[in-house]
Amino acid sequence: MQNQPRLTPHSVWVLTDGKAGDLVQCTGVAAALGCAFETRRIAPKPPFSWWLPFGPTDPREWESRPDSPIAPPWPDIAIASGRRAAAYLRRIKRRSSGKTFTVFLKDPRTGPKSADLIWVPEHDKLRGPNVLVTPTSPHKLSRARLDDLRSDTGAEILKLTAPRVAVLIGGDSRHHTFTEADQNRLLNALRELARTEGASLMITGSRRTPAGLAYGLAGLAKTGGHLYWTGEAPNPLGAYLANADAVVATADSTNMIGEAAVTGKPVHVFHPSGGHAKITRFLDNLQRLGVVHPFPGPLKTTTYEPIDATPVIARRILDDYAAFRQRDTKAPVG
């Protein structure tokens, strides 16, 4: 693969049903390809949505229908994520007479032949010659972007004393619940971190953060001279990570932890109630790599080689796309 010449695709689609996590991953990878891309949003209705990814796509969204999200001309590359999008990606492959190089992010649940290239995180079990595996997930936060943010740090962050700790708080999810005891344990641990280590906290929450925990975090920031993002634009997450000496993140979000791993700074993981075997495998992998540490626990300042799946996935797409185009003698070489 590495000996193949790089060919720049002329057209790229990002195909999802609009879920934020899927869209962020797909657009992050598409942007890393170095060419323009467009987003296409599918919205299948019952009963077709019930049957996906195994059943047929919604005929109301077929390429010949008005306002179809998959109307041609067909792209050189289509990148999709989410179980509903898997069936649409297969249709694009078929209806383009195989000319479109298809990429699926995460396990499509329909096997490794669902796309020309599939990416999965290491804690997923799907494997195959066309399956790329990385420790963390793709996203939009590149090392270059962190460097830019660090060189343009605002006064609000600059006045904070070291060590600066970015605190990334998720919330209740399918596998985790922040009980009242969990919330108190987290807040007390953050207070202790600030007291014993002299840490300045840069705190972000999410839409899933319980109201009581958000209230407690806001109060902690106000009384301790820390920063707390309340949700207004712009989102300071990138600036917080760019200027962090360490990170605290909650275990409910592998995406947040994956973004934090781009910094090369230690990530201290707080576990709310619940869990899942896949998340455990994910954290165990990062622990072996020296990325994650328990929280509450001593503040670590050791660094490691930053982990960023996005450019790895983009390079593999371009390599495989080049080989794909060369095999297709009917396709012009761009």
N, C-alpha and C positions, 0 to 999 in steps of 0.2 A: 504493500500500500504506500509506503513512504517514498518509493521511487516514481510514483505517478505524478505527472505535472498537475499543478493546481489550476483548476478551471473555475472562473468566477461565474456563479449562476446569475442569470439576468432577472429572474422573477422568483420570489419566495412567498409562500402563503404561511400564515400562522392560523391554525384551525383549532378552536376550542368552543365550548358552550358558554364561555364568559366567566367561568370560575376564576377568581383572582389568582389563586396559587398556580393553576395551569397556565394562565395567561402570562404571568411574570416569568415562569420558567421558559416558555416557548419564545417570548419576545427577547429575553436575555440571550438565548442561543442564536436567534435570528439576527440580532444586532451584531453579535460577535462574528458572523459570517462576512461582514464588511460590505454588504450590498443592501439595497432597499428591499423592504418587505411590506406586505399588507396583511391586516388581520381580517379573518373571516369567522363570523360567529354563527354557529348552528343552533337551532332551537326546535328540535323534534318534539312533537306532541304525542300524547297517548293515542293508541296503544304502542306506537313504534318506540317511544322513549323507554317503555318498560322492557323491551326486548333487547336493547343494546347493552353490550357491544356485539351480541351474537346474532341478533335478528337483522332485518333489512332496515335501511334508512327510510326516513319519512318521505313518501312520494311528493308531498307538497314542497319539498326542498330540493328536488332533483334539478340537475343543471339546466334543464329546458324550461323550468318554471320561472315566472317573473320574480325578480328579487331573490333568486336562489343564492345561497351563500357559497355554492361551489360552481358558479357559472364560469365557463371557460372564457378566454383562452387559458389552457392549463399551465400551471407554473412549472419551472424547472425543478423546484424542491417544495414539498409540502411538509410542514412540521406540525404535529398534532399532539394533544394530550387530553386525557379525560375519557372515560369509558364510552360516552356517546360519540365522541369524535373518532374513535377507532374504526367504526363501521363506515363513516364518511371517508376516511383516509383510504380504506380498501376500495371504495367506489371510485375515488379519484384515480387510483392506480389502474383500475379496470377500464374506466371510461376514457382515460388518456392513452389507451393502448400500451400501457406500461412505460410511457415516456417520462412521467413525473417520478422523480426520486423521492421516496416517502420515508419520513422519520417519525417515530413515535417516542415520546418521553414518558417513562414509567411503564409498568407492566400492562399491556393492553388486555390481558386476561384471555386472549384468543391465540396465544402461542407466538413463537419467534418468527413465523412466516407472515405475520400481520403487517410488516413494513420492511423496507429494504434495510433500515438500520433502526435499532431500538436501544434507547438508553435506560438503564435502571440503576438506582443506588445500590450499594453493596449489600444492604440488609434485605433487599428483595431477592427471591430465589431464581428468577428466570435467567437462564444462561443459553448461549448458542453462539455460533461463529459470527453472527450479525448483531450480537448484543454487547454493547459497551457498558462496562461497570465502573463506577467511581465511588469514593467514600461519601461524598456529599452531593447535593442537588445543584442544578444550575440556577442562576439568578442574574440580576442586572448590576450587581455591585462589584465592579472589577477593581483590581489593584491600582490601575491607572486612575480610576475615579476616586479612590481613597486618597491617592497622592494629591490630586487636584483639591479635594476637600480639605486636606490637611494644610495645604499652602494658603487656603482662603478661610482659615478658622476665624469665627466671629469673636467679638470681645466677651460675650457671655460664657463661652467655653474657655477662652484664654485666662480669665480671672480665676478659674478653678485651680486649686492646689493639687499636686500629684500625691498619690496615684489617682488618676481619673479612671473610673469604672463605668462602662456602659452597661446599663441594666435593661434587659429585653424581656418584657413580661407578656406572656400569652394569656391564656384563660381556659375556661371550660371547653372541652372538645369531646369527640366521640369516645376517647379512651382515657381522658383525664378529667378530674373534678377538683376545683380549688375549694375545699371545705373551709369553714371558718377557722378551724385549727391550722390548716395549711396556710391560710392568709396571715394569721398571726405569727406563725413560724417564719414565714418569709420576711415579713416586716421587721421582726425582731432581729433576724439574721442581718438584714441590711443596716439596721441601726448599729449593730455590733461591729460590722465591717467598717462603717464610718468612724466609730469611736476608737477601736483598737488599731486600725491601720491608717487612720487619718484620711480615708478615701473620700474623694468627691464623686458623687453619683450623678450620672446622666441617664435619666429613666424614661423609657417609652413603654406605653401600654398598647393594647389592641382592642378591636371591637369585641373580642371575646372576654376581655378582662372583667371580672365581677365588679359591680358598682362599689361594694364595700372595700375591695382591695384597691380600686382606683382612688377612692377617697383617702384611704390610708397612705398610699404612695404620694398623693398630692400634699398631704399634711407633713409627711416625712421630708419632702423636698423643701417645703416652706420653712419649717423650723430648723432644718439642718443646713440651709444655704446650698442645696443641691438643685439640679435642673430636672423638670418634669414636663414632658410634652403632653399637652391636653388634647391634641387631635387637629389643631388648626394647621393649614398649609403654611409653609412647606414642612414636610416631614424631615426632622433632623437626624434620623437614624444613621444615615451615611456619615454625617459630620461627627456624631457621637462615636461611631466605630473607628473612624479615621484618627481620632484623638485619644482613644482609650489605651490605657496601660494593661487593662484586663477587662473581661466581660463576665457578667452574670446573666444567664438565660434560663428560662423555664423549659422543662423536658417535653412539654406538649407540642412544641413546634420544631421539627427537624429542619425546616427552612430557615428559621432564625439562627439556629446553631450553625447551619451550613454557611450562612452569610458571615457570621462571626469568625469562622475558620479562615476566611480570606485575609484577616488582619495579621495572622501569625501570632496573635496574643492569646494567652490562656483563657479558656472558656469554663466558667464555674456553673455547674448545672444543678438547678433546684428541681426536686421531684415532688409534684403535687400527688394527690391520691389517684390511684389507678395505674395504668401503664399498658404496654402492648409488647409482644415478643419482638416485632420488627423494630420498634423504637429502642428496645434493649440492645438488639444486635447493632444498630446504628451507633449508639453511644459506646458500646464495647469496642467497636472498631476504632472510634476516635480516641478512646482512652489508650488503646495500644499505640496509637500514633503520637501520644503525648499532648493531645489537643484539649481534652476535657478533664475536669476535676470536680469533686463533689462540693456542693454548697448546701448548707453552711459548711465551712471548712477554711483552712488557712488560705490567704490570698497568694496566688502564684504569680510570678513575674517572668518565668522562663518563656522563651519564644520557640517557635518551630517554623519550618518552611511552610508558608501560607498554602492552603488547600483551596483550589478554585476549579470546580468541574466545568464551568462554562467554556473557557477556551479549549479545554481538552475535547469536549463534545463537538465544538465548532470545527476543530482541526480534523476530527474523524469524519464528520459530515463531508467536508471538502475533499478529503482523500477518497472516500468511498464514492462520492459523486463523480470525481474524475475517472475512477475505474469504471463506473456505471456507464458514463458517456462513451468511453472508449470501446466498451463491449457492444454498445448499440451502434452499429455501423450506419444505421439510417439517420441517426441524430447528428446534426452539424456540430462541430467542435467550436465552442464559443471563445 
